[in-house]
Amino acid sequence: KAVRSGSVQPEAQAMAQKCFATKAEVEEFLQLNPVEPHAEQQFRNLDPRVQRSVMIRGSTDFARDPTACLISRIVGAKKAAQGKAESGVPGTAISESVGDIVFQGTLTAMSCESGWGRIHCAGLRKVIGKDEIMVLRDGLNELSEIYGQRAVEHVLGGAVAFKLGRGHGSKDPHAIELRVPQWSQGDRFRGKVCSFNAEKGWGFIDCAVTKDIFGSEVFFHSKSLHGMAISIGASVEFSVDVEYSGR
C-alpha cells in the first residue's frame, strides 16, 4: 500500500483510493475467503488502510486454518500501522510479510557510476501502487560483489529477483537482495506432494531446487492438475509462477 501526505490533488486522490479498502472490496474479500464470524467482524472494524494491508496478502484459502490466518494478518498489519504512525515516517509502508516475498522483474535502467537502477515488475502494483521500483547503490554493489561488475552490466534489460526494502525518511521502498534468477518462466522441476487438501483443492510440493531458490515449498491448486489424480507422496513435474502474494 502507499501512504502520501500533502494537499489533495487528483493524483493524491487516486493514490488514496489504492491505500484505502472500500466497503465493497472488504465484503468481496470476506465472501471469497470465508472465516468465522468473530474474525469477519474484526476485519470489518479495521481502519481502511489496515484492511488494504491485509487484503494485499492475498487469499487465505490455502491456509490450514483460514480464520487463524486472517487474525494473524490483522495483528501484523495493525502493528505495522502503529509503528508507522509512531515513527512519523512518510512514504510507502510495507508489512514484514511482504518484505519476505521474492519478486521477479526486469532491470530497465542502471547507472553503476551514479549508484542507482530501476526495475519493472507488474506484481508490485498491488503491493506498493506502482510497477517500478528503484535500486539504490548498495543493491548494485551487492550484485557486483556476487557476479562481478562486467557481468552486472550484461544484466541490464534482463530478469532480476529481489525483495522489498523499507523506505527511510521520505524514501519509498527500494529493491534489495538482488539476484540473477536461477530459473525462468517455463523451467520444469521435479518434486513430491507433501500435503494436499482434496476438499479445498490445494496443496504443497516439496522440491530441493525450488526451496533453495524461493525458500519455501511450492503451492499448487487443483486447477493446475487438469484432472490428474494426486496424493501425498506422489512424484510430480511442474513449473513455477510467482504471484505478488508470494505463492
Beta strands, then each sheet from edge to edge (+ up, - down):
strand 1: 103-111
strand 2: 116-120
strand 3: 132-136
strand 4: 159-165
strand 5: 174-179
strand 6: 189-197
strand 7: 202-206
strand 8: 218-221
strand 9: 235-238
sheet 1: 1+ 2- 3+ 5+ 4- 1+
sheet 2: 8+ 7- 6+ 9-
end
